[in-house]
Amino acid sequence: MKHKIDETIATRAYELWEKAGKPEGRDEEFWRLAEQELINEDKSSPRRTPDTL
């Protein structure tokens, strides 16, 4: 499961990095942004219940 999450974050981080013009040395920043998007998306999921936290 963790591998799938990391893969999702990596894909989104790459997309964000490309949109920003591919700046060098900011990989951690884009990883955190993508990770936060995933967390925010999960919080708003209608399928999210106390049982699935």
N, C-alpha and C positions, 0 to 999 in steps of 0.2 A: 504493500500500500504506500509506504513512504517513497519508494522509487517512482511510482505514478505521480505523486504530489510534486516531487522534485522535478520531474519531467514537465509537468504542467507549468510550474513556476519558471523553469528555464526557458520554455517556449515563449511565455508572456514577457519575461524580462528581455529576451532578444527582440521581440516586437517593439517594446518601449524604447530600447536602445536604438533601434533603427529609426524610429520616429523622431528621436532626439538628435539625429544626425551622426550617430555612431561615435560619440565622444570616448576618448581613451581614458582608462583609469577610473571609471565609474561603475564597474560591474556590480559591486556590492550594493550600490545605491539602487540600481535597476532591479536587482534580485529582491531587495526589501520592498520596493514599490509593487512588484508583481506578487510577492507573498502577501502583502497587505490587501491587495485587490482580491485575492483568493479567500482570505479570511472574511473580508466584508461581504463577498458574494455568498459565502457559506452562512453568515449570520442572517441574511435576508431570504434564505431558501425556505419555501413553504414546507419542504419535507423535513426540515430540521426540528426535531422534537427532543425532549430531555433524554429519551432512550438512545438517540443517535449522537449525542454530544461526545 
